[in-house]
Amino acid sequence: MTMGPGLLFLVFLLGLVAAPPTLAQDDSRYTKFLTQHHDAKPKGRDDRYCESMMKRRGLTSPCKDVNTFIHGNKGTIKTICGANGSPYRENLRISKSPFQVTTCKHTGGSPRPPCRYRASAGFKHVVIACENGLPVHFDESFFSL
């Protein structure tokens, strides 16, 4: 039994339609990572920075306890999933070089807005999870010595 050109074309189209959701799902985890943890050029790195960034990025309903922003370009952060990262614990990568970061910690009180945050800034090695060569989860960070 042979397939005609029309049926082959239909099978080809179905294959194209089925592939993008998988790719889109991978990209959505990377996009969420960037939204929560990337800020290439911060304007100040104090408590006000944390309060405005946490609100702007949708991390204040309820108030997120701790969040770290990595200050570097996306390409450099991606390299942690490759040459600029080393295996760390189960399925994680630690950066070989430190990144400038700001960690925002909720100062307590109600978990409902308005949220108040305390900023701590420094250079740290970051630990992330990667999928398909892209960062998808921020795990923790360590001050460089």
C-alpha positions as CSV (number, residue, x, y, z in Angstrom):
1,M,0.0,0.0,0.0
2,T,1.4,3.4,-0.9
3,M,0.5,6.9,0.3
4,G,-0.5,9.5,-2.2
5,P,1.2,12.9,-2.2
6,G,-1.9,14.5,-0.5
7,L,-1.7,12.1,2.4
8,L,2.1,12.6,2.8
9,F,1.6,16.3,2.8
10,L,-1.1,16.0,5.5
11,V,1.2,13.8,7.7
12,F,4.0,16.4,7.2
13,L,1.7,19.2,8.3
14,L,0.5,17.3,11.4
15,G,4.2,16.8,12.3
16,L,4.8,20.6,12.1
17,V,1.8,21.3,14.2
18,A,2.7,18.8,16.9
19,A,6.3,20.0,17.3
20,P,5.9,23.7,18.4
21,P,4.2,23.1,21.7
22,T,7.2,21.2,23.0
23,L,9.5,24.0,21.9
24,A,7.2,26.6,23.3
25,Q,7.0,24.9,26.6
26,D,10.8,24.9,26.9
27,D,11.0,28.5,25.9
28,S,8.3,29.4,28.4
29,R,10.4,28.0,31.3
30,Y,13.4,30.0,30.1
31,T,11.2,33.2,29.7
32,K,9.9,32.7,33.3
33,F,13.4,32.3,34.5
34,L,14.4,35.6,32.8
35,T,11.3,37.4,34.2
36,Q,12.1,36.3,37.7
37,H,15.9,36.5,37.8
38,H,17.4,38.6,35.0
39,D,18.0,42.4,35.1
40,A,20.9,43.3,32.8
41,K,21.2,47.0,33.8
42,P,19.8,47.7,37.3
43,K,19.1,51.2,38.3
44,G,20.3,51.1,41.9
45,R,20.5,48.0,44.0
46,D,18.9,49.0,47.3
47,D,15.7,48.3,49.1
48,R,13.7,50.5,46.7
49,Y,15.1,48.6,43.7
50,C,13.9,45.4,45.2
51,E,10.4,46.7,46.0
52,S,9.9,48.1,42.5
53,M,11.4,45.1,40.7
54,M,9.5,42.5,42.7
55,K,6.3,44.4,42.0
56,R,7.1,45.0,38.3
57,R,7.9,41.3,37.7
58,G,4.7,40.1,39.4
59,L,6.4,38.5,42.4
60,T,4.3,40.3,45.1
61,S,1.0,38.5,45.1
62,P,1.6,36.9,47.5
63,C,5.0,38.5,48.6
64,K,7.8,36.1,47.5
65,D,10.1,35.4,50.4
66,V,13.4,35.6,48.6
67,N,14.4,36.4,45.0
68,T,17.7,37.0,43.3
69,F,18.3,39.1,40.2
70,I,21.3,38.3,38.1
71,H,22.9,41.4,36.4
72,G,24.5,40.2,33.2
73,N,23.6,39.7,29.6
74,K,21.4,36.7,28.7
75,G,24.1,35.1,26.6
76,T,26.6,35.1,29.5
77,I,23.9,33.6,31.9
78,K,23.2,30.9,29.3
79,T,26.9,29.8,29.3
80,I,26.4,28.5,32.8
81,C,24.5,25.6,31.1
82,G,27.7,25.0,29.0
83,A,31.3,26.1,29.2
84,N,31.0,28.6,32.1
85,G,29.3,26.1,34.4
86,S,30.2,22.9,36.3
87,P,28.0,20.1,37.5
88,Y,26.6,20.7,41.0
89,R,24.5,18.4,43.0
90,E,21.7,16.6,41.2
91,N,21.0,18.1,37.7
92,L,22.3,21.6,38.7
93,R,25.1,23.8,37.4
94,I,27.3,26.3,39.3
95,S,28.8,29.2,37.5
96,K,32.6,29.1,37.1
97,S,32.8,32.9,37.4
98,P,30.9,35.2,39.8
99,F,28.0,37.3,38.6
100,Q,26.8,40.7,40.0
101,V,23.5,39.9,41.8
102,T,21.0,41.5,44.0
103,T,19.0,39.4,46.5
104,C,15.7,40.7,47.7
105,K,14.4,39.3,51.0
106,H,10.9,39.9,52.3
107,T,11.2,41.7,55.6
108,G,8.2,39.9,57.1
109,G,4.7,41.0,58.1
110,S,1.8,40.2,55.8
111,P,2.3,38.1,52.7
112,R,-0.1,40.5,50.9
113,P,1.0,43.7,49.2
114,P,2.4,46.2,49.8
115,C,5.6,44.0,50.1
116,R,8.7,45.3,51.8
117,Y,12.1,44.0,50.8
118,R,15.7,44.3,52.0
119,A,18.4,44.2,49.3
120,S,21.8,42.7,49.5
121,A,24.2,43.1,46.6
122,G,27.4,41.5,45.6
123,F,29.3,39.2,43.3
124,K,28.2,35.5,43.6
125,H,28.6,32.2,41.9
126,V,25.0,31.2,40.9
127,V,23.5,27.7,40.9
128,I,20.8,27.0,38.2
129,A,19.0,24.2,36.5
130,C,19.2,23.9,32.8
131,E,17.0,22.3,30.1
132,N,18.0,22.1,26.5
133,G,20.9,24.4,27.1
134,L,18.7,27.1,28.7
135,P,18.5,28.2,32.4
136,V,15.1,27.4,33.8
137,H,15.4,27.5,37.6
138,F,17.5,29.6,40.0
139,D,18.6,27.5,42.9
140,E,21.0,29.5,45.1
141,S,24.1,31.7,45.0
142,F,27.3,32.0,46.9
143,F,29.6,34.9,47.6
144,S,32.9,34.6,45.7
145,L,36.0,34.5,47.9
